[in-house]
Each structure stands twice: as C-alpha cells, then as structure tokens.
Amino acid sequence: MKKSIFFLVILIFVSSTFAEDIGLMRKSIIMSTLWQTTSAEYKALAYQAYNIARLRLDEDLKIKRTQKRAIIVDADETVIDNSAFQVRMIVDDAQYYGDFDNWVKSAEGKAIPGSLDFLNYAHENGCDIYYISNRKLHHMEGTLKNLKILGFPQAEVSHILLKNDTSNKGIRRDQVAEDHFIVMLIGDNLIDFEDVFRQKNIEERFSSVEKFKDEFGKRFIILPNPMYGEWEKTLYGGTRQIPEKEKEKKLWEHLNNNK
C-alpha cells in the first residue's frame, strides 16, 4: 500500500511538472528514474542477469581450479538499489554531493533483484565475493551496514574495496587476481569490467564493446541503469561539471545527430 502511494505521488509530480514544459534534462532524469523504479522490465532484466551468472558459475564449477574462485561485483545498482535516493534528488531536490553521504549512512538501500540469491549460492559453492565500488573510503561503515542488513555474504571490510586515490577499479581487481581465479565480474557500468572503457568518448566505447562482445553474458554480466553512469558523462564531453543549460544543449545535439 505504501509503495502504491509512493508511486502515485511521483506520477502526480511528473504530470504536473511536465505540464510546466520543463527542460529536456529534467524530463530525462524523471523518466529514467521512473523506468528503474516502476517497470517490470527492469526487474526482469536484473533477474535475467543473475540467472545467467548462475549458469556461468555452474559451468565453471565443473572445472578443476588450482586457485580459489572469486566473484567480483560492483555495489551501486548492481547489488544495492539506490533508486529511492534518485527519487529524492528529483522530488526533494537532494544533492549528490553531501546528501549521498547521508543516504549511505542510512543503509536504506534495497537488494537488486536476483543479487542476494546468486551471491549466497556462490558463497555456498566456495567462491570468495569481493565488492569493488567507487564509493569513497569514508562510506565503508554505511556500505558494510547496508550489505549486512540485506544479508549479503562475506560482508566484511576485507571484501569491500572502495575508492582511495583513484577511480580506476583495475588496481583493485588486480589485487583479487593475485591469489584468485576471477570467474566473472558483475556491474552496471562498463568500467566495472575493463579499464579500456574509462574516460572514452561514445565512439570509443562502442568500439571497445565490439572488442569484448564475446565476454558479455559469460565473464561480464551487466545490469541496466538508465539513471546515471559513465555513459552519461560521455554525453557532456567526459564531465558532469558543466552548467545545466550546457548539458541540455549537448543532449539536443546528440538527439539531432541520431535522427
């Protein structure tokens, strides 16, 4: 009942806001967040990703390994659902810088569909689980608390590798690879898989996907996230640190270029 009322409030807000002929930026944020929070398609895609992950793990478990197996997962929008915070950014005008710290401390994130069952299955079959996230080091306490509340396996400081001096996850992946065979990586952002996707433009990212196309659904398991990510930064030339009007101008340019 509470969830129904929540979505009704959002829909009323969207209807009244759209009536004011808001800009493309605002509309895109609202619609992407609503898709993530209300579409059954999103839930189906999340289950599909983790169902495929289980199939791939079962295949690998048949192979004799000399190293212990590891599963590497991202945190946000991969195992922890932050869509409620995205809604607050729209409805309550919450700000990422500052308000996200409070969101992490609250440990209110929900589990992404399918993630908990899969990671518990991997744990039961002897895999080490590593949560590699670009949350900052001071987010450790809140992240650990959230994972524990949700019941994720191996939720301990040694298995949560957060961002320190660099957002390059490859360094942390290499740490795991030193004494593990990495069965698969699971994330919602291409930089969760390979460094080649970092700080690239749209064409370069497309090209890199082609290069690794055989890995998706095998070693790389990707989840949908239309709300934010590296893909968004490429639309603005590689940075979000530009005025909103300039962002909207670039969005229109991309739309016109794809007519």
C-alpha atoms as a printed R data frame, in Angstrom:
    type eleno elety resid chain resno      x       y       z
1   ATOM     1    CA   MET     A     1  0.000   0.000   0.000
2   ATOM     2    CA   LYS     A     2  2.797   2.416   0.956
3   ATOM     3    CA   LYS     A     3  4.612   1.622  -2.301
4   ATOM     4    CA   SER     A     4  1.463   2.342  -4.335
5   ATOM     5    CA   ILE     A     5  1.010   5.698  -2.623
6   ATOM     6    CA   PHE     A     6  4.678   6.495  -3.216
7   ATOM     7    CA   PHE     A     7  4.411   5.848  -6.962
8   ATOM     8    CA   LEU     A     8  1.118   7.797  -7.134
9   ATOM     9    CA   VAL     A     9  2.847  10.816  -5.607
10  ATOM    10    CA   ILE     A    10  5.681  10.528  -8.137
11  ATOM    11    CA   LEU     A    11  3.278  10.225 -11.070
12  ATOM    12    CA   ILE     A    12  1.290  13.263  -9.908
13  ATOM    13    CA   PHE     A    13  4.555  15.172  -9.576
14  ATOM    14    CA   VAL     A    14  5.642  14.129 -13.060
15  ATOM    15    CA   SER     A    15  2.292  15.061 -14.607
16  ATOM    16    CA   SER     A    16  2.227  18.500 -13.021
17  ATOM    17    CA   THR     A    17  5.893  19.126 -13.781
18  ATOM    18    CA   PHE     A    18  5.622  18.041 -17.408
19  ATOM    19    CA   ALA     A    19  2.669  20.385 -17.755
20  ATOM    20    CA   GLU     A    20  5.056  23.227 -16.987
21  ATOM    21    CA   ASP     A    21  7.055  22.320 -20.101
22  ATOM    22    CA   ILE     A    22 10.251  21.545 -18.184
23  ATOM    23    CA   GLY     A    23 13.524  21.115 -19.989
24  ATOM    24    CA   LEU     A    24 14.958  18.005 -21.556
25  ATOM    25    CA   MET     A    25 17.410  17.461 -18.681
26  ATOM    26    CA   ARG     A    26 14.651  17.316 -16.078
27  ATOM    27    CA   LYS     A    27 12.410  15.114 -18.205
28  ATOM    28    CA   SER     A    28 15.187  12.628 -18.902
29  ATOM    29    CA   ILE     A    29 16.063  12.270 -15.213
30  ATOM    30    CA   ILE     A    30 12.422  11.782 -14.234
31  ATOM    31    CA   MET     A    31 11.672   9.200 -16.926
32  ATOM    32    CA   SER     A    32 14.859   7.175 -16.388
33  ATOM    33    CA   THR     A    33 14.215   7.041 -12.645
34  ATOM    34    CA   LEU     A    34 10.590   6.036 -13.149
35  ATOM    35    CA   TRP     A    35 11.668   3.276 -15.533
36  ATOM    36    CA   GLN     A    36 14.079   1.924 -12.923
37  ATOM    37    CA   THR     A    37 11.517   2.090 -10.109
38  ATOM    38    CA   THR     A    38  8.248   1.105 -11.821
39  ATOM    39    CA   SER     A    39  8.962  -1.057 -14.857
40  ATOM    40    CA   ALA     A    40  8.618  -4.810 -14.580
41  ATOM    41    CA   GLU     A    41 11.065  -4.925 -17.489
42  ATOM    42    CA   TYR     A    42 13.824  -3.631 -15.205
43  ATOM    43    CA   LYS     A    43 13.139  -6.337 -12.633
44  ATOM    44    CA   ALA     A    44 13.065  -8.989 -15.364
45  ATOM    45    CA   LEU     A    45 16.429  -7.825 -16.749
46  ATOM    46    CA   ALA     A    46 18.001  -7.932 -13.278
47  ATOM    47    CA   TYR     A    47 16.754 -11.489 -12.733
48  ATOM    48    CA   GLN     A    48 17.953 -12.414 -16.207
49  ATOM    49    CA   ALA     A    49 21.455 -11.113 -15.464
50  ATOM    50    CA   TYR     A    50 21.750 -13.099 -12.258
51  ATOM    51    CA   ASN     A    51 20.194 -16.212 -13.786
52  ATOM    52    CA   ILE     A    52 22.885 -16.096 -16.481
53  ATOM    53    CA   ALA     A    53 25.528 -15.551 -13.801
54  ATOM    54    CA   ARG     A    54 24.413 -18.728 -12.054
55  ATOM    55    CA   LEU     A    55 24.549 -20.722 -15.274
56  ATOM    56    CA   ARG     A    56 28.094 -19.492 -15.935
57  ATOM    57    CA   LEU     A    57 29.180 -20.279 -12.398
58  ATOM    58    CA   ASP     A    58 27.752 -23.797 -12.659
59  ATOM    59    CA   GLU     A    59 29.786 -24.280 -15.833
60  ATOM    60    CA   ASP     A    60 32.965 -23.157 -14.122
61  ATOM    61    CA   LEU     A    61 32.374 -25.286 -11.036
62  ATOM    62    CA   LYS     A    62 32.811 -28.348 -13.262
63  ATOM    63    CA   ILE     A    63 36.403 -27.293 -13.975
64  ATOM    64    CA   LYS     A    64 39.182 -28.171 -11.549
65  ATOM    65    CA   ARG     A    65 40.867 -24.942 -10.424
66  ATOM    66    CA   THR     A    66 44.158 -24.602  -8.553
67  ATOM    67    CA   GLN     A    67 43.203 -21.144  -7.289
68  ATOM    68    CA   LYS     A    68 40.172 -20.261  -5.233
69  ATOM    69    CA   ARG     A    69 37.334 -18.804  -7.261
70  ATOM    70    CA   ALA     A    70 36.244 -15.195  -6.878
71  ATOM    71    CA   ILE     A    71 33.178 -13.287  -7.977
72  ATOM    72    CA   ILE     A    72 33.615  -9.509  -8.262
73  ATOM    73    CA   VAL     A    73 30.554  -7.298  -8.048
74  ATOM    74    CA   ASP     A    74 30.004  -3.561  -8.098
75  ATOM    75    CA   ALA     A    75 27.828  -2.138  -5.313
76  ATOM    76    CA   ASP     A    76 25.511   0.630  -6.532
77  ATOM    77    CA   GLU     A    77 22.771  -0.550  -8.906
78  ATOM    78    CA   THR     A    78 24.443  -3.973  -9.001
79  ATOM    79    CA   VAL     A    79 23.701  -5.316  -5.519
80  ATOM    80    CA   ILE     A    80 22.425  -2.161  -3.755
81  ATOM    81    CA   ASP     A    81 19.410  -0.343  -5.192
82  ATOM    82    CA   ASN     A    82 19.760   3.443  -4.754
83  ATOM    83    CA   SER     A    83 16.744   4.408  -6.842
84  ATOM    84    CA   ALA     A    84 14.985   5.799  -3.755
85  ATOM    85    CA   PHE     A    85 17.822   8.316  -3.415
86  ATOM    86    CA   GLN     A    86 17.454   9.238  -7.088
87  ATOM    87    CA   VAL     A    87 13.784   9.922  -6.427
88  ATOM    88    CA   ARG     A    88 14.744  12.211  -3.533
89  ATOM    89    CA   MET     A    89 17.050  14.122  -5.861
90  ATOM    90    CA   ILE     A    90 14.025  14.844  -8.069
91  ATOM    91    CA   VAL     A    91 11.234  15.358  -5.543
92  ATOM    92    CA   ASP     A    92 13.139  16.810  -2.564
93  ATOM    93    CA   ASP     A    93 15.959  18.438  -4.547
94  ATOM    94    CA   ALA     A    94 18.552  16.340  -2.711
95  ATOM    95    CA   GLN     A    95 22.106  16.875  -3.921
96  ATOM    96    CA   TYR     A    96 24.546  14.114  -4.740
97  ATOM    97    CA   TYR     A    97 27.457  15.830  -3.011
98  ATOM    98    CA   GLY     A    98 26.571  15.768   0.672
99  ATOM    99    CA   ASP     A    99 23.157  14.129   0.611
100 ATOM   100    CA   PHE     A   100 24.544  10.887  -0.826
101 ATOM   101    CA   ASP     A   101 26.791  10.601   2.249
102 ATOM   102    CA   ASN     A   102 23.677  10.685   4.432
103 ATOM   103    CA   TRP     A   103 21.971   8.140   2.178
104 ATOM   104    CA   VAL     A   104 24.884   5.712   2.545
105 ATOM   105    CA   LYS     A   105 24.926   6.191   6.331
106 ATOM   106    CA   SER     A   106 21.209   5.416   6.496
107 ATOM   107    CA   ALA     A   107 21.838   1.967   4.955
108 ATOM   108    CA   GLU     A   108 18.350   2.076   3.416
109 ATOM   109    CA   GLY     A   109 19.284   0.674   0.012
110 ATOM   110    CA   LYS     A   110 17.376  -2.421  -1.084
111 ATOM   111    CA   ALA     A   111 18.823  -5.505  -2.769
112 ATOM   112    CA   ILE     A   112 18.846  -5.601  -6.567
113 ATOM   113    CA   PRO     A   113 16.528  -8.417  -7.727
114 ATOM   114    CA   GLY     A   114 18.391 -11.714  -8.016
115 ATOM   115    CA   SER     A   115 21.634 -10.459  -6.479
116 ATOM   116    CA   LEU     A   116 21.221 -11.872  -2.988
117 ATOM   117    CA   ASP     A   117 20.208 -15.364  -4.128
118 ATOM   118    CA   PHE     A   118 23.085 -15.547  -6.590
119 ATOM   119    CA   LEU     A   119 25.817 -14.347  -4.237
120 ATOM   120    CA   ASN     A   120 24.635 -16.657  -1.471
121 ATOM   121    CA   TYR     A   121 24.747 -19.503  -3.992
122 ATOM   122    CA   ALA     A   122 28.288 -18.528  -4.997
123 ATOM   123    CA   HIS     A   123 29.294 -18.369  -1.333
124 ATOM   124    CA   GLU     A   124 27.808 -21.791  -0.640
125 ATOM   125    CA   ASN     A   125 29.857 -23.161  -3.540
126 ATOM   126    CA   GLY     A   126 33.143 -21.897  -2.143
127 ATOM   127    CA   CYS     A   127 33.598 -18.638  -4.033
128 ATOM   128    CA   ASP     A   128 35.088 -15.535  -2.459
129 ATOM   129    CA   ILE     A   129 32.901 -12.467  -3.020
130 ATOM   130    CA   TYR     A   130 34.508  -9.055  -3.488
131 ATOM   131    CA   TYR     A   131 32.516  -5.834  -3.600
132 ATOM   132    CA   ILE     A   132 34.547  -3.344  -5.660
133 ATOM   133    CA   SER     A   133 32.865   0.054  -5.629
134 ATOM   134    CA   ASN     A   134 33.816   3.645  -6.339
135 ATOM   135    CA   ARG     A   135 32.103   4.733  -3.184
136 ATOM   136    CA   LYS     A   136 34.663   6.656  -1.129
137 ATOM   137    CA   LEU     A   137 36.581   5.190   1.816
138 ATOM   138    CA   HIS     A   138 34.505   7.126   4.330
139 ATOM   139    CA   HIS     A   139 31.462   5.233   3.014
140 ATOM   140    CA   MET     A   140 32.815   1.937   4.360
141 ATOM   141    CA   GLU     A   141 30.742   1.897   7.554
142 ATOM   142    CA   GLY     A   142 27.447   2.637   5.800
143 ATOM   143    CA   THR     A   143 28.177   0.248   2.940
144 ATOM   144    CA   LEU     A   144 29.095  -2.572   5.315
145 ATOM   145    CA   LYS     A   145 25.973  -1.913   7.379
146 ATOM   146    CA   ASN     A   146 23.718  -1.955   4.312
147 ATOM   147    CA   LEU     A   147 25.193  -5.186   2.957
148 ATOM   148    CA   LYS     A   148 24.830  -6.867   6.357
149 ATOM   149    CA   ILE     A   149 21.232  -5.701   6.792
150 ATOM   150    CA   LEU     A   150 20.354  -7.158   3.391
151 ATOM   151    CA   GLY     A   151 22.097 -10.449   4.209
152 ATOM   152    CA   PHE     A   152 24.836 -10.386   1.575
153 ATOM   153    CA   PRO     A   153 27.583 -12.967   2.132
154 ATOM   154    CA   GLN     A   154 31.145 -12.087   3.121
155 ATOM   155    CA   ALA     A   155 30.118  -8.551   4.030
156 ATOM   156    CA   GLU     A   156 33.328  -7.642   5.821
157 ATOM   157    CA   VAL     A   157 35.878  -4.861   5.429
158 ATOM   158    CA   SER     A   158 38.474  -7.108   3.740
159 ATOM   159    CA   HIS     A   159 35.973  -7.953   0.974
160 ATOM   160    CA   ILE     A   160 34.782  -4.386   0.304
161 ATOM   161    CA   LEU     A   161 37.265  -2.466  -1.852
162 ATOM   162    CA   LEU     A   162 36.305   1.203  -2.112
163 ATOM   163    CA   LYS     A   163 37.884   4.122  -3.963
164 ATOM   164    CA   ASN     A   164 41.010   5.585  -2.440
165 ATOM   165    CA   ASP     A   165 43.302   7.720  -4.626
166 ATOM   166    CA   THR     A   166 41.859   6.647  -7.967
167 ATOM   167    CA   SER     A   167 38.558   5.579  -9.505
168 ATOM   168    CA   ASN     A   168 40.473   3.007 -11.570
169 ATOM   169    CA   LYS     A   169 38.969  -0.290 -10.451
170 ATOM   170    CA   GLY     A   170 41.611  -2.275 -12.331
171 ATOM   171    CA   ILE     A   171 44.063  -1.823  -9.477
172 ATOM   172    CA   ARG     A   172 41.636  -3.419  -7.029
173 ATOM   173    CA   ARG     A   173 40.676  -6.160  -9.458
174 ATOM   174    CA   ASP     A   174 44.369  -6.997  -9.820
175 ATOM   175    CA   GLN     A   175 44.626  -7.348  -6.044
176 ATOM   176    CA   VAL     A   176 41.933 -10.014  -6.106
177 ATOM   177    CA   ALA     A   177 43.509 -11.730  -9.117
178 ATOM   178    CA   GLU     A   178 46.812 -12.174  -7.281
179 ATOM   179    CA   ASP     A   179 45.515 -15.248  -5.459
180 ATOM   180    CA   HIS     A   180 42.149 -15.954  -7.087
181 ATOM   181    CA   PHE     A   181 40.701 -17.124 -10.362
182 ATOM   182    CA   ILE     A   182 38.077 -14.488 -11.203
183 ATOM   183    CA   VAL     A   183 35.095 -16.379 -12.572
184 ATOM   184    CA   MET     A   184 33.122 -13.291 -13.504
185 ATOM   185    CA   LEU     A   185 32.566  -9.603 -12.937
186 ATOM   186    CA   ILE     A   186 29.108  -8.135 -12.443
187 ATOM   187    CA   GLY     A   187 28.245  -4.454 -12.774
188 ATOM   188    CA   ASP     A   188 26.032  -1.771 -14.295
189 ATOM   189    CA   ASN     A   189 28.877   0.254 -15.800
190 ATOM   190    CA   LEU     A   190 31.449  -0.839 -18.373
191 ATOM   191    CA   ILE     A   191 34.289   0.366 -16.156
192 ATOM   192    CA   ASP     A   192 33.266  -2.427 -13.773
193 ATOM   193    CA   PHE     A   193 34.806  -4.852 -16.273
194 ATOM   194    CA   GLU     A   194 37.857  -3.393 -18.017
195 ATOM   195    CA   ASP     A   195 39.924  -0.207 -17.768
196 ATOM   196    CA   VAL     A   196 39.735   0.208 -21.535
197 ATOM   197    CA   PHE     A   197 36.253   1.699 -21.040
198 ATOM   198    CA   ARG     A   198 37.480   4.509 -18.779
199 ATOM   199    CA   GLN     A   199 37.442   8.127 -19.970
200 ATOM   200    CA   LYS     A   200 36.440   7.317 -23.541
201 ATOM   201    CA   ASN     A   201 34.019   9.023 -25.901
202 ATOM   202    CA   ILE     A   202 30.897   7.413 -27.330
203 ATOM   203    CA   GLU     A   203 32.564   6.011 -30.457
204 ATOM   204    CA   GLU     A   204 35.498   4.605 -28.487
205 ATOM   205    CA   ARG     A   205 33.153   2.923 -26.014
206 ATOM   206    CA   PHE     A   206 31.180   1.347 -28.871
207 ATOM   207    CA   SER     A   207 34.435   0.101 -30.376
208 ATOM   208    CA   SER     A   208 35.554  -1.419 -27.066
209 ATOM   209    CA   VAL     A   209 32.227  -3.205 -26.649
210 ATOM   210    CA   GLU     A   210 32.754  -4.785 -30.061
211 ATOM   211    CA   LYS     A   211 36.220  -5.902 -28.959
212 ATOM   212    CA   PHE     A   212 34.796  -7.618 -25.867
213 ATOM   213    CA   LYS     A   213 31.452  -8.711 -27.331
214 ATOM   214    CA   ASP     A   214 32.080 -12.407 -26.630
215 ATOM   215    CA   GLU     A   215 32.610 -11.720 -22.921
216 ATOM   216    CA   PHE     A   216 29.161 -10.295 -22.232
217 ATOM   217    CA   GLY     A   217 26.905 -12.954 -20.780
218 ATOM   218    CA   LYS     A   218 29.990 -15.030 -19.997
219 ATOM   219    CA   ARG     A   219 32.726 -13.383 -17.903
220 ATOM   220    CA   PHE     A   220 30.985  -9.990 -17.911
221 ATOM   221    CA   ILE     A   221 27.430  -9.769 -16.569
222 ATOM   222    CA   ILE     A   222 25.890  -6.313 -16.984
223 ATOM   223    CA   LEU     A   223 22.767  -4.854 -15.378
224 ATOM   224    CA   PRO     A   224 20.666  -1.966 -16.705
225 ATOM   225    CA   ASN     A   225 20.981   1.517 -15.204
226 ATOM   226    CA   PRO     A   226 19.473   4.414 -17.188
227 ATOM   227    CA   MET     A   227 19.712   6.815 -14.230
228 ATOM   228    CA   TYR     A   228 23.437   7.612 -14.236
229 ATOM   229    CA   GLY     A   229 26.855   6.210 -15.137
230 ATOM   230    CA   GLU     A   230 29.918   6.623 -17.307
231 ATOM   231    CA   TRP     A   231 27.670   6.693 -20.386
232 ATOM   232    CA   GLU     A   232 26.078   9.910 -19.109
233 ATOM   233    CA   LYS     A   233 29.414  11.702 -18.751
234 ATOM   234    CA   THR     A   234 30.269  10.955 -22.372
235 ATOM   235    CA   LEU     A   235 27.211  12.932 -23.456
236 ATOM   236    CA   TYR     A   236 28.710  16.025 -21.830
237 ATOM   237    CA   GLY     A   237 32.217  15.559 -23.182
238 ATOM   238    CA   GLY     A   238 33.548  13.491 -20.288
239 ATOM   239    CA   THR     A   239 32.444  15.568 -17.286
240 ATOM   240    CA   ARG     A   240 29.272  16.441 -15.384
241 ATOM   241    CA   GLN     A   241 30.870  19.627 -14.072
242 ATOM   242    CA   ILE     A   242 29.272  21.952 -16.610
243 ATOM   243    CA   PRO     A   243 26.161  24.201 -16.317
244 ATOM   244    CA   GLU     A   244 22.743  22.586 -16.720
245 ATOM   245    CA   LYS     A   245 21.986  24.707 -19.785
246 ATOM   246    CA   GLU     A   246 25.163  23.447 -21.454
247 ATOM   247    CA   LYS     A   247 24.231  19.855 -20.608
248 ATOM   248    CA   GLU     A   248 20.806  20.298 -22.183
249 ATOM   249    CA   LYS     A   249 22.349  21.822 -25.297
250 ATOM   250    CA   LYS     A   250 24.597  18.793 -25.676
251 ATOM   251    CA   LEU     A   251 21.662  16.414 -25.217
252 ATOM   252    CA   TRP     A   252 19.773  18.120 -28.047
253 ATOM   253    CA   GLU     A   253 22.897  17.884 -30.217
254 ATOM   254    CA   HIS     A   254 23.123  14.138 -29.632
255 ATOM   255    CA   LEU     A   255 19.431  13.688 -30.406
256 ATOM   256    CA   ASN     A   256 19.716  15.655 -33.658
257 ATOM   257    CA   ASN     A   257 22.821  13.706 -34.637
258 ATOM   258    CA   ASN     A   258 20.869  10.451 -34.339
259 ATOM   259    CA   LYS     A   259 17.809  11.400 -36.379
